[in-house]
Amino acid sequence: DPKAQGYHQSRLDRIMAWKYGETGLLVRGPTHRCKTRLCYQLLYREHLAGRKVAAHMHSDLRRSISALASTGSSDLAKFIIRLVKVDILLIDDLGNGKPTPTADESLFALIDGRNRECLPTIFTMNGTLDTLAANITLEYRDPIISRIQLKTTEVVFS
């Protein structure tokens, strides 16, 4: 029960108003606004509706990508393809973690692939897209930011 955990009902209502389709969500605001918990409520609802969902913290996603890339095998491509194909993907704390060209290239491939497949991605972040852009490798900065802007509805918690 979300209310038992101290959520603000208005924030929960804003998240739960989202309907499954090709447009995802960008939920941003300061820490301790329950962005992640509310998005997990949404994922739970969609899971109960029969959709396949996945969630990754951005910093963990970057580390996984770097580790898979260092093996030189096809495991990284398989990992990205699996995330591209899931019905709904949550990337939590977007912008956290140390940027690397390989991680940013893979993040671009993931976001671009999901956009081409018309599958929604839900992002949470504490900062703005400008602060995110400052933490992305220059080569992928504009392509990542523009694809996020194109395929998400922004929800801001103050």
MONORHU-V593442 format. One record per backbone hydrogen bond with DSSP energy under -0.5 kcal/mol. CO is the residue of the C=O (numbers start at 0). NH is the residue of the N-H. E is the energy in kcal/mol with one decimal. If there is no record, write none. Layout:
BEGIN
co->[CO/CO]
nh->[NH/NH]
e->[E/E]
END
This chain:
BEGIN
co->[0/0/1/1/2/6/7/8/9/10/11/12/14/21/23/24/25/25/26/27/33/34/35/36/37/38/39/40/41/42/43/44/45/46/51/53/55/56/57/58/59/60/61/62/63/64/65/66/67/67/68/72/73/74/75/76/77/78/79/80/81/86/87/88/88/89/89/90/90/91/92/99/100/101/102/103/104/105/106/107/108/109/110/111/112/113/114/119/120/121/122/123/124/127/128/129/130/131/132/136/136/137/137/139/140/141/142/143/144/145/146/148/150/151/152/154/154/155/156]
nh->[3/4/4/6/5/8/11/12/13/14/15/16/17/23/152/122/27/154/124/156/37/38/39/40/41/42/43/44/45/46/47/48/50/49/87/89/91/60/61/62/63/64/65/66/67/68/69/70/70/72/71/75/77/78/79/80/81/82/83/84/85/119/53/90/121/55/91/93/123/57/95/103/104/105/106/107/108/109/110/111/112/113/114/115/116/118/117/88/24/90/26/93/28/131/132/133/134/134/135/139/140/140/141/143/144/145/146/147/148/149/150/151/23/153/25/27/156/157/29]
e->[-0.8/-0.6/-1.3/-1.4/-1.6/-0.6/-2.2/-2.9/-1.8/-1.9/-3.0/-1.0/-1.6/-0.5/-1.9/-2.8/-0.7/-3.0/-1.9/-2.8/-2.4/-2.0/-2.4/-1.5/-1.7/-2.6/-2.3/-2.2/-2.4/-2.6/-2.5/-1.1/-2.3/-1.9/-1.9/-2.6/-2.6/-2.7/-2.7/-2.0/-2.7/-2.5/-2.5/-2.5/-2.7/-2.5/-1.6/-0.6/-0.8/-0.6/-0.9/-0.6/-2.0/-2.4/-2.6/-2.6/-2.3/-1.9/-2.4/-1.8/-0.9/-0.5/-1.8/-0.5/-3.3/-2.4/-0.6/-0.5/-1.9/-3.2/-2.2/-2.7/-2.5/-2.3/-2.5/-2.4/-2.3/-2.5/-2.8/-3.1/-2.3/-2.2/-2.2/-2.4/-1.9/-2.7/-1.0/-1.4/-1.1/-3.0/-3.3/-3.3/-1.6/-2.1/-2.7/-1.5/-0.5/-1.9/-1.6/-1.8/-1.2/-0.5/-0.6/-2.4/-2.4/-2.7/-1.6/-2.1/-2.6/-2.1/-1.6/-0.6/-3.0/-0.5/-2.4/-2.5/-0.5/-0.5/-0.6]
END
